[in-house]
Amino acid sequence: MDAAKKVTVTVPADVLKRAQAATGRGITETVVEGLRSLDRQRNRSALRALRGRVRLELDLEKTRR
């Protein structure tokens, strides 16, 4: 893990409980997983915004080597 930063947040207990149940992990791991999920979602949105603007030409035979 990269450098960590300690933060204090107030989270609704029911939201945290459901999130922990979904991950099966502790509080810190659940929060980190949630933040990473948000980052992945943002990256996917950025990629979708490029749809039709980037032209890719792949040689399948070359890539299979």
TORGU-107955 format. One record per residue: residue number from 1; residue in three letters; x, y, z of N, C-alpha, C in turn. Coordinates in Angstrom, 1 decimal. Example, Ala and Ser with C-alpha at 12.3 -4.5 7.8 and 13.67 -1.06 7.14 Angstrom:
REM TORGU-107955
   nr  rest      nx      ny      nz     cax     cay     caz      cx      cy      cz
    1   ALA    13.2    -5.7     7.8    12.3    -4.5     7.8    13.2    -3.3     7.8
    2   SER    12.8    -2.2     7.1    13.7    -1.1     7.1    12.9     0.0     7.9
This chain:
REM TORGU-107955
   nr  rest      nx      ny      nz     cax     cay     caz      cx      cy      cz
    1   MET     0.8    -1.2     0.0     0.0     0.0     0.0     0.9     1.2     0.0
    2   ASP     0.5     2.3    -0.7     1.2     3.5    -0.7     1.1     4.2     0.6
    3   ALA     1.7     5.4     0.7     1.6     6.1     2.0     0.1     6.3     2.4
    4   ALA    -0.1     6.1     3.7    -1.5     6.1     4.2    -1.7     7.5     4.8
    5   LYS    -3.0     7.9     4.9    -3.4     9.1     5.5    -4.5     8.8     6.5
    6   LYS    -4.4     9.2     7.7    -5.4     8.9     8.7    -6.5    10.0     8.6
    7   VAL    -7.7     9.5     8.6    -8.9    10.5     8.5    -9.9    10.0     9.5
    8   THR   -10.7    11.0     9.9   -11.8    10.7    10.8   -13.1    11.1    10.0
    9   VAL   -14.0    10.2     9.9   -15.3    10.5     9.2   -16.4    10.0    10.0
   10   THR   -17.6    10.6     9.8   -18.8    10.2    10.4   -19.6     9.5     9.3
   11   VAL   -19.9     8.2     9.5   -20.6     7.4     8.5   -21.9     6.9     9.2
   12   PRO   -23.0     6.9     8.5   -24.2     6.3     9.0   -23.9     4.8     9.3
   13   ALA   -24.3     4.4    10.5   -24.0     3.0    11.0   -24.6     2.0    10.1
   14   ASP   -25.8     2.2     9.6   -26.5     1.2     8.8   -25.7     1.1     7.4
   15   VAL   -25.2     2.2     6.9   -24.5     2.1     5.6   -23.2     1.3     5.8
   16   LEU   -22.5     1.6     6.9   -21.2     1.0     7.2   -21.5    -0.5     7.4
   17   LYS   -22.5    -0.9     8.1   -22.8    -2.3     8.4   -23.1    -3.0     7.1
   18   ARG   -23.9    -2.4     6.2   -24.2    -3.1     4.9   -23.0    -3.2     4.1
   19   ALA   -22.1    -2.2     4.1   -20.9    -2.2     3.3   -20.0    -3.3     3.8
   20   GLN   -19.9    -3.4     5.1   -19.0    -4.5     5.7   -19.6    -5.9     5.4
   21   ALA   -20.9    -6.0     5.4   -21.5    -7.3     5.1   -21.2    -7.6     3.6
   22   ALA   -21.2    -6.7     2.8   -20.9    -6.9     1.4   -19.5    -7.3     1.1
   23   THR   -18.6    -6.7     1.8   -17.1    -7.0     1.6   -16.7    -8.1     2.5
   24   GLY   -17.3    -8.3     3.6   -16.8    -9.4     4.6   -15.5    -9.0     5.2
   25   ARG   -15.3    -7.7     5.3   -14.0    -7.2     5.9   -14.3    -6.2     7.0
   26   GLY   -13.2    -5.7     7.5   -13.3    -4.7     8.6   -13.6    -3.3     8.0
   27   ILE   -13.6    -2.3     8.9   -14.0    -1.0     8.6   -13.0    -0.4     7.6
   28   THR   -11.7    -0.4     7.9   -10.7     0.2     7.1   -10.7    -0.4     5.7
   29   GLU   -10.7    -1.8     5.6   -10.7    -2.5     4.3   -11.9    -2.1     3.5
   30   THR   -13.0    -2.0     4.2   -14.3    -1.7     3.5   -14.2    -0.3     2.9
   31   VAL   -13.7     0.7     3.7   -13.7     2.0     3.2   -12.7     2.1     2.0
   32   VAL   -11.5     1.5     2.2   -10.5     1.5     1.1   -11.1     0.9    -0.2
   33   GLU   -11.8    -0.3     0.0   -12.4    -0.9    -1.2   -13.5     0.0    -1.9
   34   GLY   -14.2     0.7    -1.1   -15.2     1.6    -1.6   -14.6     2.8    -2.4
   35   LEU   -13.5     3.3    -1.8   -12.8     4.4    -2.5   -12.2     3.9    -3.8
   36   ARG   -11.6     2.7    -3.8   -11.1     2.2    -5.0   -12.1     1.9    -6.1
   37   SER   -13.3     1.5    -5.6   -14.4     1.3    -6.5   -14.8     2.6    -7.2
   38   LEU   -14.9     3.7    -6.4   -15.2     5.0    -7.0   -14.2     5.4    -8.0
   39   ASP   -12.9     5.1    -7.7   -11.8     5.5    -8.7   -12.0     4.7   -10.0
   40   ARG   -12.3     3.4    -9.9   -12.5     2.5   -11.1   -13.7     3.0   -11.9
   41   GLN   -14.7     3.4   -11.2   -15.9     3.9   -11.9   -15.6     5.2   -12.7
   42   ARG   -14.8     6.1   -12.0   -14.4     7.3   -12.7   -13.6     7.0   -13.9
   43   ASN   -12.7     6.1   -13.8   -11.8     5.7   -14.9   -12.6     5.1   -16.1
   44   ARG   -13.6     4.3   -15.7   -14.5     3.7   -16.8   -15.2     4.8   -17.5
   45   SER   -15.7     5.7   -16.8   -16.5     6.8   -17.4   -15.6     7.6   -18.3
   46   ALA   -14.3     7.9   -17.9   -13.4     8.6   -18.8   -13.1     7.8   -20.0
   47   LEU   -13.0     6.5   -19.9   -12.8     5.7   -21.1   -14.0     5.7   -22.0
   48   ARG   -15.2     5.6   -21.5   -16.4     5.7   -22.3   -16.5     7.0   -23.0
   49   ALA   -16.0     8.1   -22.4   -16.1     9.4   -23.0   -15.2     9.4   -24.3
   50   LEU   -14.2     8.5   -24.4   -13.3     8.5   -25.5   -13.9     7.6   -26.6
   51   ARG   -15.0     6.9   -26.4   -15.5     6.0   -27.4   -15.7     6.7   -28.7
   52   GLY   -15.2     6.1   -29.8   -15.3     6.7   -31.1   -14.3     7.7   -31.4
   53   ARG   -13.4     8.1   -30.5   -12.4     9.1   -30.7   -11.0     8.5   -30.8
   54   VAL   -10.9     7.3   -30.4    -9.6     6.7   -30.5    -9.6     5.5   -31.5
   55   ARG    -8.7     5.5   -32.5    -8.7     4.5   -33.5    -7.6     3.5   -33.2
   56   LEU    -8.0     2.3   -33.0    -7.0     1.2   -32.8    -6.9     0.3   -33.9
   57   GLU    -5.8     0.0   -34.3    -5.6    -1.0   -35.4    -4.6    -2.1   -34.8
   58   LEU    -5.1    -3.3   -34.7    -4.4    -4.4   -34.1    -4.1    -5.5   -35.1
   59   ASP    -3.0    -6.0   -35.1    -2.6    -7.2   -35.9    -2.7    -8.4   -35.0
   60   LEU    -3.8    -9.2   -35.1    -4.0   -10.3   -34.3    -2.9   -11.3   -34.3
   61   GLU    -2.3   -11.5   -35.4    -1.2   -12.5   -35.5     0.0   -12.0   -34.8
   62   LYS     0.2   -10.7   -34.8     1.4   -10.2   -34.1     1.2   -10.2   -32.6
   63   THR     0.0    -9.9   -32.2    -0.3    -9.8   -30.7    -0.3   -11.2   -30.1
   64   ARG    -0.6   -12.2   -30.9    -0.6   -13.6   -30.4     0.8   -14.2   -30.2
   65   ARG     1.8   -13.6   -30.7     3.1   -14.2   -30.6     3.7   -14.0   -29.2
